[in-house]
Amino acid sequence: MRLNAVVAHGLPDVGIRERGFSAVELVVVLAVIGTVAVAAFPSFLNYWHLAAVQAGARELASVMNLGRQLAISGKTSVCVDVTGVRVRLRLGGCSGALWTGAVTDAAGVLTISDPATLQISSNARVVFTALGAATPSATYVVTHARTRVSRAVVVAASGRVSVE
């Protein structure tokens, strides 16, 4: 009896048309979502390219630090030879033997990821001493081939490697 009183005293009968969204409302929502997506796409693309360059620069910095660690642990000099996006570590200086390890291929080459879109240029070949210092200090520039966005990997004379 109480249930009948509630229905009779105030709850409206909901019809079929009032239960969902109309086609016009759905089209308007889709149009707004499409407009926001089109407006945000260029920013997303810039972010994507910047993230690729940043990842490549960090990967190169990691390879530089690996060369430094090899020099310190092996008590020898290690030359970091960068050609394109391929990096080789040479034990005993730039004319020394190629280092091969778990992160290299059989030829001793470490390839920086995304070689199709990244380019690496430098002003010198770095040699890490047995104490971890770098001679000479150098700057490597990782650049996106299409957008020309770049990040610098700086190797200080102290051996410190940083991404700027």
Helices and strands as residue ranges (DSSP letters): H 2-8, G 16-18, H 23-74, E 78-83, E 86-91, E 97-98, E 109-111, E 118-122, E 126-128, E 134-135, E 138-144, E 150-155, E 161-163
